[in-house]
């Protein structure tokens, strides 16, 4: 696709740094090269040059690189200035460049958008660029790189190709029934359809899991008042964020902190103690605590080893009963220093872990950190992981739904037209993921979330 306008933008983040990069893409690159560098450039070769202004005065010294079309990121001629990272200096260079005819500032994500429109990357790979920039863990970086390399796209395209073949066979039967050896109601479409459904189910399950990599795992610290929740929160946060006193109901709001552990980020939340209270403000805090418990991925339920064991057992049973699907819980028995117990790990009801520790005396906290790492890696462990967005998951689910409906309709009525329509709709959902459609509104929304210069 040929664009009339050439675009320019800083490709490095705003702020002072050692290096600042300006990226230019479009048909006016050769004119810009002649005007502001005044040299003949070899492709893919680093030139040590002076950057000139419109009158030929030197603005800065640095490196210039030229990537000719079509073998460039955008598929167009690309020129990069790599100079000193002073934002005012970069602005001066850009101000001079946009004085050229048909040259303007790029919109956010416009370089990636041109790469997509010029078929250098598909939409999944384009989105993976933004995800890679915003990744918050090693695993999400690896996942973004896999998507960028085309891993996710290949899996989608394989299913699309199978659907195309299947769809063309069914359309041939509908349009040329006289050439068939047997009536369509006697043909067995199920082996092919079942094979595609199984592949799509596996891909959808993986996409749901990998979508979780885009957000931090949420761990809520919950329990009765004065069991050591805030002390534990401060220890894991490595900051004195929550107020710790002997007065019940001290914590009345949600205290949140992003914590890193072995390259994975998780959100830790301290909550108000769960109890009946006459205090209006504390009750608001308790309601917020209950909402957070319902919406989190994992619960650290803190119990006091000094409390009656029967009461603690009642609390444990009640909290297990209220767990949502895919939600996990660890029971932490605090203050073992007051009961002369040793730090240890136990399993109750065959699958729920209990940790006996003392936050105050720093006993058993290494065991807790090991449990946290296990939780984080379990939640982030996806084979052949790629980074799926919510949009991808929704389209995969819709595609699967259409195929399941087509299978159901065929069993019910042997209506080949209904089967054909469901396959077509399923295929369109998958094509929408890779970007083979003409929905400009969706494209604008996707690329507007990118950085300027990407």
HELIX and SHEET records of a PDB file:
HELIX    1   1 UNK A   29  UNK A   36  1                                   8    
HELIX    2   2 UNK A   87  UNK A   97  1                                  11    
HELIX    3   3 UNK A  110  UNK A  117  1                                   8    
HELIX    4   4 UNK A  123  UNK A  134  1                                  12    
HELIX    5   5 UNK A  138  UNK A  149  1                                  12    
HELIX    6   6 UNK A  151  UNK A  175  1                                  25    
HELIX    7   7 UNK A  177  UNK A  179  5                                   3    
HELIX    8   8 UNK A  184  UNK A  186  5                                   3    
HELIX    9   9 UNK A  190  UNK A  211  1                                  22    
HELIX   10  10 UNK A  212  UNK A  214  5                                   3    
HELIX   11  11 UNK A  229  UNK A  237  1                                   9    
HELIX   12  12 UNK A  280  UNK A  295  1                                  16    
HELIX   13  13 UNK A  309  UNK A  321  1                                  13    
HELIX   14  14 UNK A  336  UNK A  338  5                                   3    
HELIX   15  15 UNK A  365  UNK A  380  1                                  16    
HELIX   16  16 UNK A  390  UNK A  413  1                                  24    
HELIX   17  17 UNK A  416  UNK A  434  1                                  19    
HELIX   18  18 UNK A  440  UNK A  448  1                                   9    
SHEET    1   A 6 UNK A  47  UNK A  52  0                                        
SHEET    2   A 6 UNK A  58  UNK A  67 -1                                        
SHEET    3   A 6 UNK A  78  UNK A  85 -1                                        
SHEET    4   A 6 UNK A  17  UNK A  25 -1                                        
SHEET    5   A 6 UNK A   6  UNK A  10 -1                                        
SHEET    6   A 6 UNK A 103  UNK A 105  1                                        
SHEET    1   B 7 UNK A 255  UNK A 261  0                                        
SHEET    2   B 7 UNK A 264  UNK A 270 -1                                        
SHEET    3   B 7 UNK A 217  UNK A 223  1                                        
SHEET    4   B 7 UNK A 298  UNK A 304  1                                        
SHEET    5   B 7 UNK A 328  UNK A 334  1                                        
SHEET    6   B 7 UNK A 352  UNK A 356  1                                        
SHEET    7   B 7 UNK A 344  UNK A 348 -1                                        
END                                                                             
